[in-house]
């Protein structure tokens, strides 16, 4: 009996051991060995980083801790008391507008310094779902005209125009009483690029047409669109927004940050992403993207989705043009890992076409 039990036990152990052995898979041209996450449907190598990239959108809502309460920020639209004649697009106010209420830190903008940046908000419903209780930020955008905002498609996440609101003139989103008041406008229509792909981020761009125009002021202005043939190599550019500074940060900054970084040419960006991230050596940077960054601790991050990347206009002091919209990245502020942005120069013909169809000139 003991011998029989011992034989059965030995057979069982042998079978168990054999079942845990994974045989190596033979692979030969035209196939190559890649991490499983880079093999689409177990057939072809992904070259677009699908399933690997991380969009810069604001993370979804979270449950409060037992001793915390989900409390609504005040959202009282201020009265606009001062008008301003429209000026040139893309004019930066390097010293801010009037007096910045608090001393800005090294990576914080001054009040009104980048007056084309807007906050894109979405409605938050009460528990009953019957009425809107307020608005929360989902990212940023850029004011092209008093009625037209450009942002990234991925931050809108299947939302409709009726759920959106845009705030211009914002700086410290925890302060209701700044030198000049912000303005809110609701969205009349939402136009997302017909080729936008939510898996790989191709053509990550949307236009918001507002119901009423913003009243331009010292702290509310517009940004210039570039020429489709514009070249920004060797440029030092700036990205602005209210996203995290680091992935590990537990909270978002309340004052608009500004991060200066180099524009990175396509070949260099593609190679750095291949060498230093998990996209793999077969990754191909799509033409609808441009890159910037790759310097330590200088990057867009979560919550910056749709924020503008602007570069100086040659031979103009403190005048800028819109080059990119924060789209995705694989780290925040890692050396030799650039951030990826929507290619605005490439999108200019599409932008103008969509606006012309709606009798809006720019």
VOLUM-686643 format. One record per residue (C-alpha): residue number from 0; chain; x, y, z. Coordinates in steps of 0.2 Angstrom, whole numbers, plus 2048, in hexadecimal, padded with zeros to 3 digits. Example, Ala and Ser with C-alpha at 12.3 -4.5 7.8 and 13.67 -1.06 7.14 Angstrom:
pos 0	unit A	east 83E	north 7EA	up 827 $
pos 1	unit A	east 844	north 7FB	up 824 $
END
This chain:
pos 0	unit A	east 800	north 800	up 800 $
pos 1	unit A	east 80E	north 80C	up 805 $
pos 2	unit A	east 817	north 808	up 7F4 $
pos 3	unit A	east 807	north 80C	up 7EB $
pos 4	unit A	east 804	north 81C	up 7F4 $
pos 5	unit A	east 816	north 821	up 7F1 $
pos 6	unit A	east 815	north 81D	up 7DE $
pos 7	unit A	east 805	north 827	up 7DD $
pos 8	unit A	east 80D	north 836	up 7E6 $
pos 9	unit A	east 81C	north 835	up 7DB $
pos 10	unit A	east 812	north 835	up 7CC $
pos 11	unit A	east 808	north 844	up 7D2 $
pos 12	unit A	east 817	north 84E	up 7D6 $
pos 13	unit A	east 81F	north 84A	up 7C5 $
pos 14	unit A	east 80F	north 84F	up 7BC $
pos 15	unit A	east 80E	north 85F	up 7C7 $
pos 16	unit A	east 820	north 864	up 7C3 $
pos 17	unit A	east 81D	north 860	up 7B0 $
pos 18	unit A	east 80E	north 86B	up 7AF $
pos 19	unit A	east 817	north 87B	up 7B6 $
pos 20	unit A	east 825	north 87A	up 7A9 $
pos 21	unit A	east 822	north 886	up 79B $
pos 22	unit A	east 82B	north 881	up 78B $
pos 23	unit A	east 834	north 88F	up 781 $
pos 24	unit A	east 82B	north 894	up 772 $
pos 25	unit A	east 835	north 893	up 762 $
pos 26	unit A	east 835	north 8A3	up 758 $
pos 27	unit A	east 83C	north 8A7	up 747 $
pos 28	unit A	east 83A	north 8B4	up 739 $
pos 29	unit A	east 82E	north 8BD	up 735 $
pos 30	unit A	east 82A	north 8BB	up 747 $
pos 31	unit A	east 833	north 8C2	up 756 $
pos 32	unit A	east 833	north 8C0	up 769 $
pos 33	unit A	east 82B	north 8CE	up 772 $
pos 34	unit A	east 823	north 8D1	up 783 $
pos 35	unit A	east 811	north 8C9	up 783 $
pos 36	unit A	east 809	north 8DB	up 786 $
pos 37	unit A	east 811	north 8E0	up 775 $
pos 38	unit A	east 809	north 8D2	up 76B $
pos 39	unit A	east 7F8	north 8D7	up 765 $
pos 40	unit A	east 7EB	north 8C8	up 765 $
pos 41	unit A	east 7FA	north 8BD	up 766 $
pos 42	unit A	east 7FE	north 8C0	up 754 $
pos 43	unit A	east 807	north 8D0	up 750 $
pos 44	unit A	east 813	north 8DC	up 759 $
pos 45	unit A	east 80B	north 8ED	up 75E $
pos 46	unit A	east 814	north 8FC	up 757 $
pos 47	unit A	east 809	north 909	up 75E $
pos 48	unit A	east 80B	north 905	up 771 $
pos 49	unit A	east 7F9	north 900	up 773 $
pos 50	unit A	east 7F5	north 8FA	up 784 $
pos 51	unit A	east 806	north 901	up 78A $
pos 52	unit A	east 804	north 914	up 78A $
pos 53	unit A	east 7FD	north 91E	up 798 $
pos 54	unit A	east 7F1	north 92D	up 793 $
pos 55	unit A	east 7F4	north 93D	up 79E $
pos 56	unit A	east 7E1	north 93E	up 7A2 $
pos 57	unit A	east 7DB	north 940	up 7B4 $
pos 58	unit A	east 7D9	north 930	up 7BD $
pos 59	unit A	east 7C7	north 92A	up 7C0 $
pos 60	unit A	east 7BE	north 92E	up 7D0 $
pos 61	unit A	east 7C3	north 925	up 7E0 $
pos 62	unit A	east 7BA	north 921	up 7F0 $
pos 63	unit A	east 7BD	north 92C	up 7FF $
pos 64	unit A	east 7C5	north 925	up 80F $
pos 65	unit A	east 7B9	north 921	up 81D $
pos 66	unit A	east 7BE	north 931	up 826 $
pos 67	unit A	east 7BD	north 93C	up 816 $
pos 68	unit A	east 7AF	north 944	up 80D $
pos 69	unit A	east 7AD	north 947	up 7FA $
pos 70	unit A	east 7AA	north 95A	up 7FB $
pos 71	unit A	east 7A6	north 965	up 7EC $
pos 72	unit A	east 7B1	north 974	up 7E9 $
pos 73	unit A	east 7A8	north 985	up 7E7 $
pos 74	unit A	east 7A3	north 988	up 7D5 $
pos 75	unit A	east 79C	north 99A	up 7D4 $
pos 76	unit A	east 79F	north 9A1	up 7C3 $
pos 77	unit A	east 7A6	north 9B3	up 7C6 $
pos 78	unit A	east 7A0	north 9C2	up 7BE $
pos 79	unit A	east 7AB	north 9C9	up 7B0 $
pos 80	unit A	east 7AE	north 9DB	up 7B4 $
pos 81	unit A	east 7BC	north 9E0	up 7A8 $
pos 82	unit A	east 7BD	north 9DF	up 795 $
pos 83	unit A	east 7CD	north 9DF	up 78B $
pos 84	unit A	east 7CF	north 9E1	up 778 $
pos 85	unit A	east 7D5	north 9D1	up 770 $
pos 86	unit A	east 7E8	north 9D2	up 76D $
pos 87	unit A	east 7F5	north 9C7	up 764 $
pos 88	unit A	east 7F3	north 9B4	up 766 $
pos 89	unit A	east 800	north 9AB	up 770 $
pos 90	unit A	east 807	north 9BA	up 77B $
pos 91	unit A	east 80E	north 9B3	up 78B $
pos 92	unit A	east 80E	north 9BF	up 79A $
pos 93	unit A	east 81F	north 9BA	up 7A2 $
pos 94	unit A	east 81D	north 9C5	up 7B1 $
pos 95	unit A	east 80B	north 9C0	up 7B3 $
pos 96	unit A	east 7FB	north 9CB	up 7B3 $
pos 97	unit A	east 7FA	north 9D8	up 7C0 $
pos 98	unit A	east 802	north 9D1	up 7D0 $
pos 99	unit A	east 803	north 9BE	up 7D3 $
pos 100	unit A	east 7F9	north 9BB	up 7E3 $
pos 101	unit A	east 807	north 9AF	up 7EA $
pos 102	unit A	east 819	north 9AD	up 7E6 $
pos 103	unit A	east 81A	north 9A0	up 7D8 $
pos 104	unit A	east 826	north 991	up 7DA $
pos 105	unit A	east 833	north 98C	up 7CD $
pos 106	unit A	east 826	north 982	up 7C3 $
pos 107	unit A	east 817	north 98C	up 7C6 $
pos 108	unit A	east 810	north 998	up 7BA $
pos 109	unit A	east 80C	north 9AA	up 7BE $
pos 110	unit A	east 7FA	north 9B0	up 7BE $
pos 111	unit A	east 7F5	north 9B3	up 7AC $
pos 112	unit A	east 806	north 9AE	up 7A5 $
pos 113	unit A	east 7FF	north 9A1	up 799 $
pos 114	unit A	east 7EE	north 9A9	up 796 $
pos 115	unit A	east 7E8	north 99D	up 788 $
pos 116	unit A	east 7E8	north 98E	up 794 $
pos 117	unit A	east 7D6	north 988	up 799 $
pos 118	unit A	east 7D0	north 97B	up 7A5 $
pos 119	unit A	east 7C4	north 96E	up 79D $
pos 120	unit A	east 7B6	north 969	up 7AA $
pos 121	unit A	east 7A9	north 95B	up 7AA $
pos 122	unit A	east 799	north 95B	up 7B3 $
pos 123	unit A	east 798	north 951	up 7C4 $
pos 124	unit A	east 787	north 94A	up 7C8 $
pos 125	unit A	east 77E	north 949	up 7D9 $
pos 126	unit A	east 77B	north 938	up 7E0 $
pos 127	unit A	east 769	north 939	up 7D9 $
pos 128	unit A	east 771	north 93B	up 7C8 $
pos 129	unit A	east 762	north 948	up 7C5 $
pos 130	unit A	east 76D	north 957	up 7C5 $
pos 131	unit A	east 77E	north 95E	up 7C3 $
pos 132	unit A	east 787	north 962	up 7D4 $
pos 133	unit A	east 796	north 96A	up 7CC $
pos 134	unit A	east 7A5	north 968	up 7C0 $
pos 135	unit A	east 7B6	north 95F	up 7C2 $
pos 136	unit A	east 7C5	north 961	up 7B7 $
pos 137	unit A	east 7CA	north 954	up 7AA $
pos 138	unit A	east 7D8	north 95D	up 7A2 $
pos 139	unit A	east 7DD	north 96D	up 799 $
pos 140	unit A	east 7DC	north 975	up 788 $
pos 141	unit A	east 7E1	north 984	up 77E $
pos 142	unit A	east 7D6	north 993	up 779 $
pos 143	unit A	east 7D8	north 995	up 766 $
pos 144	unit A	east 7CA	north 9A2	up 764 $
pos 145	unit A	east 7BE	north 9A9	up 772 $
pos 146	unit A	east 7B2	north 99B	up 76D $
pos 147	unit A	east 7BE	north 98D	up 768 $
pos 148	unit A	east 7C8	north 981	up 773 $
pos 149	unit A	east 7D4	north 974	up 76E $
pos 150	unit A	east 7D8	north 965	up 779 $
pos 151	unit A	east 7DC	north 952	up 779 $
pos 152	unit A	east 7CE	north 946	up 774 $
pos 153	unit A	east 7D3	north 939	up 782 $
pos 154	unit A	east 7CF	north 944	up 790 $
pos 155	unit A	east 7BD	north 946	up 78B $
pos 156	unit A	east 7BA	north 933	up 78C $
pos 157	unit A	east 7A9	north 931	up 783 $
pos 158	unit A	east 7A2	north 941	up 78B $
pos 159	unit A	east 796	north 94C	up 782 $
pos 160	unit A	east 796	north 95E	up 77F $
pos 161	unit A	east 788	north 961	up 78C $
pos 162	unit A	east 793	north 95A	up 79A $
pos 163	unit A	east 7A1	north 965	up 797 $
pos 164	unit A	east 7A6	north 977	up 79C $
pos 165	unit A	east 7B6	north 981	up 799 $
pos 166	unit A	east 7BE	north 98D	up 7A5 $
pos 167	unit A	east 7CA	north 99B	up 79F $
pos 168	unit A	east 7D4	north 9A6	up 7AA $
pos 169	unit A	east 7D7	north 999	up 7B7 $
pos 170	unit A	east 7E8	north 999	up 7C0 $
pos 171	unit A	east 7E6	north 993	up 7D2 $
pos 172	unit A	east 7D7	north 986	up 7D2 $
pos 173	unit A	east 7D5	north 987	up 7E5 $
pos 174	unit A	east 7D3	north 99A	up 7E5 $
pos 175	unit A	east 7C2	north 9A2	up 7E0 $
pos 176	unit A	east 7C9	north 9B4	up 7E2 $
pos 177	unit A	east 7D8	north 9B8	up 7D7 $
pos 178	unit A	east 7DD	north 9C8	up 7D0 $
pos 179	unit A	east 7D1	north 9C6	up 7C1 $
pos 180	unit A	east 7C3	north 9B9	up 7C1 $
pos 181	unit A	east 7C2	north 9AA	up 7B6 $
pos 182	unit A	east 7B4	north 9A7	up 7A9 $
pos 183	unit A	east 7AA	north 997	up 7A6 $
pos 184	unit A	east 7A2	north 992	up 796 $
pos 185	unit A	east 797	north 983	up 791 $
pos 186	unit A	east 79B	north 979	up 781 $
pos 187	unit A	east 790	north 979	up 772 $
pos 188	unit A	east 798	north 96C	up 768 $
pos 189	unit A	east 7A6	north 95F	up 76A $
pos 190	unit A	east 7B0	north 95A	up 75A $
pos 191	unit A	east 7BC	north 94C	up 75C $
pos 192	unit A	east 7C8	north 947	up 74E $
pos 193	unit A	east 7BF	north 939	up 744 $
pos 194	unit A	east 7CF	north 92E	up 745 $
pos 195	unit A	east 7D2	north 92F	up 757 $
pos 196	unit A	east 7D7	north 91E	up 75E $
pos 197	unit A	east 7D4	north 91D	up 771 $
pos 198	unit A	east 7E0	north 90E	up 772 $
pos 199	unit A	east 7F0	north 915	up 76B $
pos 200	unit A	east 7EC	north 928	up 76B $
pos 201	unit A	east 7ED	north 92B	up 759 $
pos 202	unit A	east 7E5	north 93C	up 754 $
pos 203	unit A	east 7E2	north 941	up 766 $
pos 204	unit A	east 7D9	north 951	up 763 $
pos 205	unit A	east 7C8	north 959	up 766 $
pos 206	unit A	east 7C1	north 96A	up 763 $
pos 207	unit A	east 7B5	north 972	up 76F $
pos 208	unit A	east 7A9	north 980	up 768 $
pos 209	unit A	east 7A2	north 98A	up 776 $
pos 210	unit A	east 790	north 991	up 778 $
pos 211	unit A	east 797	north 9A2	up 77B $
pos 212	unit A	east 7A8	north 9AA	up 779 $
pos 213	unit A	east 7B3	north 9AE	up 787 $
pos 214	unit A	east 7B7	north 9C1	up 78A $
pos 215	unit A	east 7C9	north 9C3	up 786 $
pos 216	unit A	east 7D3	north 9CC	up 794 $
pos 217	unit A	east 7E5	north 9CD	up 79B $
pos 218	unit A	east 7E3	north 9BC	up 7A2 $
pos 219	unit A	east 7D9	north 9B4	up 794 $
pos 220	unit A	east 7E0	north 9B3	up 783 $
pos 221	unit A	east 7E3	north 9A8	up 774 $
pos 222	unit A	east 7F1	north 99D	up 76E $
pos 223	unit A	east 7F8	north 99D	up 75C $
pos 224	unit A	east 7F7	north 98E	up 750 $
pos 225	unit A	east 807	north 98A	up 748 $
pos 226	unit A	east 80A	north 987	up 735 $
pos 227	unit A	east 808	north 974	up 730 $
pos 228	unit A	east 81A	north 975	up 72A $
pos 229	unit A	east 821	north 97D	up 73A $
pos 230	unit A	east 832	north 975	up 741 $
pos 231	unit A	east 835	north 976	up 753 $
pos 232	unit A	east 845	north 96D	up 755 $
pos 233	unit A	east 851	north 974	up 761 $
pos 234	unit A	east 843	north 97E	up 769 $
pos 235	unit A	east 840	north 97F	up 77C $
pos 236	unit A	east 82D	north 97E	up 77F $
pos 237	unit A	east 822	north 97F	up 78D $
pos 238	unit A	east 813	north 974	up 793 $
pos 239	unit A	east 807	north 97B	up 7A0 $
pos 240	unit A	east 7F8	north 973	up 7AA $
pos 241	unit A	east 7F2	north 96D	up 7BB $
pos 242	unit A	east 7F8	north 95B	up 7BA $
pos 243	unit A	east 803	north 952	up 7C6 $
pos 244	unit A	east 816	north 956	up 7C7 $
pos 245	unit A	east 81A	north 944	up 7CA $
pos 246	unit A	east 811	north 933	up 7C9 $
pos 247	unit A	east 813	north 931	up 7DC $
pos 248	unit A	east 80B	north 941	up 7E0 $
pos 249	unit A	east 7FB	north 93E	up 7EA $
pos 250	unit A	east 7F3	north 94F	up 7E5 $
pos 251	unit A	east 7F3	north 95B	up 7D6 $
pos 252	unit A	east 7FA	north 96C	up 7D7 $
pos 253	unit A	east 7ED	north 97A	up 7D9 $
pos 254	unit A	east 7F8	north 987	up 7D0 $
pos 255	unit A	east 7FB	north 985	up 7BD $
pos 256	unit A	east 80C	north 97E	up 7BB $
pos 257	unit A	east 818	north 982	up 7AC $
pos 258	unit A	east 826	north 976	up 7A6 $
pos 259	unit A	east 833	north 97B	up 79A $
pos 260	unit A	east 83A	north 96C	up 78F $
pos 261	unit A	east 842	north 969	up 77F $
pos 262	unit A	east 838	north 964	up 76F $
pos 263	unit A	east 83E	north 953	up 76A $
pos 264	unit A	east 840	north 94E	up 757 $
pos 265	unit A	east 836	north 93F	up 752 $
pos 266	unit A	east 844	north 932	up 74F $
pos 267	unit A	east 84C	north 936	up 760 $
pos 268	unit A	east 83C	north 935	up 769 $
pos 269	unit A	east 837	north 924	up 761 $
pos 270	unit A	east 848	north 91D	up 765 $
pos 271	unit A	east 848	north 923	up 777 $
pos 272	unit A	east 837	north 91C	up 77A $
pos 273	unit A	east 83D	north 90B	up 772 $
pos 274	unit A	east 84D	north 90B	up 77D $
pos 275	unit A	east 846	north 911	up 78D $
pos 276	unit A	east 834	north 90C	up 78F $
pos 277	unit A	east 829	north 8FC	up 78D $
pos 278	unit A	east 822	north 901	up 77C $
pos 279	unit A	east 82F	north 8F5	up 774 $
pos 280	unit A	east 83C	north 8F6	up 766 $
pos 281	unit A	east 82F	north 8F5	up 758 $
pos 282	unit A	east 825	north 905	up 75E $
pos 283	unit A	east 822	north 912	up 751 $
pos 284	unit A	east 81D	north 923	up 755 $
pos 285	unit A	east 80E	north 928	up 74C $
pos 286	unit A	east 80E	north 938	up 741 $
pos 287	unit A	east 800	north 93F	up 74C $
pos 288	unit A	east 80C	north 941	up 75A $
pos 289	unit A	east 81A	north 94D	up 75F $
pos 290	unit A	east 826	north 94B	up 76E $
pos 291	unit A	east 82D	north 956	up 77B $
pos 292	unit A	east 836	north 954	up 78B $
pos 293	unit A	east 842	north 946	up 791 $
pos 294	unit A	east 84A	north 950	up 79E $
pos 295	unit A	east 84A	north 94B	up 7B0 $
pos 296	unit A	east 83B	north 951	up 7BA $
pos 297	unit A	east 835	north 95C	up 7AB $
pos 298	unit A	east 825	north 954	up 7A4 $
pos 299	unit A	east 812	north 955	up 7A3 $
pos 300	unit A	east 809	north 948	up 7AD $
pos 301	unit A	east 7F8	north 941	up 7B3 $
pos 302	unit A	east 7EB	north 94E	up 7B2 $
pos 303	unit A	east 7F4	north 958	up 7A4 $
pos 304	unit A	east 7EA	north 950	up 796 $
pos 305	unit A	east 7E6	north 95D	up 788 $
pos 306	unit A	east 7F2	north 96A	up 790 $
pos 307	unit A	east 7FB	north 974	up 783 $
pos 308	unit A	east 80E	north 972	up 77E $
pos 309	unit A	east 813	north 983	up 777 $
pos 310	unit A	east 823	north 989	up 76F $
pos 311	unit A	east 82A	north 99A	up 76B $
pos 312	unit A	east 826	north 9A3	up 75B $
pos 313	unit A	east 837	north 9A7	up 753 $
pos 314	unit A	east 83B	north 9BA	up 753 $
pos 315	unit A	east 82D	north 9BE	up 75F $
pos 316	unit A	east 830	north 9C2	up 772 $
pos 317	unit A	east 825	north 9B8	up 77D $
pos 318	unit A	east 819	north 9B2	up 76F $
pos 319	unit A	east 815	north 9A0	up 76E $
pos 320	unit A	east 80C	north 993	up 762 $
pos 321	unit A	east 803	north 983	up 766 $
pos 322	unit A	east 80D	north 974	up 762 $
pos 323	unit A	east 806	north 965	up 76C $
pos 324	unit A	east 7F8	north 95F	up 777 $
pos 325	unit A	east 7FD	north 954	up 786 $
pos 326	unit A	east 7F8	north 942	up 780 $
pos 327	unit A	east 802	north 934	up 789 $
pos 328	unit A	east 812	north 92F	up 790 $
pos 329	unit A	east 81A	north 920	up 799 $
pos 330	unit A	east 822	north 929	up 7A8 $
pos 331	unit A	east 821	north 93A	up 7AF $
pos 332	unit A	east 832	north 944	up 7AF $
pos 333	unit A	east 83D	north 935	up 7AB $
pos 334	unit A	east 84D	north 93A	up 7A2 $
pos 335	unit A	east 84E	north 934	up 790 $
pos 336	unit A	east 83B	north 930	up 790 $
pos 337	unit A	east 832	north 93E	up 786 $
pos 338	unit A	east 820	north 942	up 788 $
pos 339	unit A	east 814	north 93F	up 779 $
pos 340	unit A	east 809	north 94D	up 773 $
pos 341	unit A	east 7FC	north 94F	up 765 $
pos 342	unit A	east 804	north 956	up 756 $
pos 343	unit A	east 7FB	north 967	up 754 $
pos 344	unit A	east 804	north 96D	up 744 $
pos 345	unit A	east 7FE	north 95E	up 73B $
pos 346	unit A	east 7ED	north 960	up 742 $
pos 347	unit A	east 7EB	north 973	up 73C $
pos 348	unit A	east 7E3	north 96F	up 72B $
pos 349	unit A	east 7D6	north 964	up 734 $
pos 350	unit A	east 7D3	north 971	up 741 $
pos 351	unit A	east 7D0	north 97F	up 734 $
pos 352	unit A	east 7C5	north 973	up 72A $
pos 353	unit A	east 7BA	north 96F	up 739 $
pos 354	unit A	east 7B8	north 982	up 73D $
pos 355	unit A	east 7B5	north 987	up 72C $
pos 356	unit A	east 7A7	north 97A	up 72B $
pos 357	unit A	east 79F	north 984	up 73A $
pos 358	unit A	east 7A3	north 995	up 732 $
pos 359	unit A	east 7B0	north 999	up 73F $
pos 360	unit A	east 7C0	north 9A1	up 738 $
pos 361	unit A	east 7D1	north 9A0	up 741 $
END
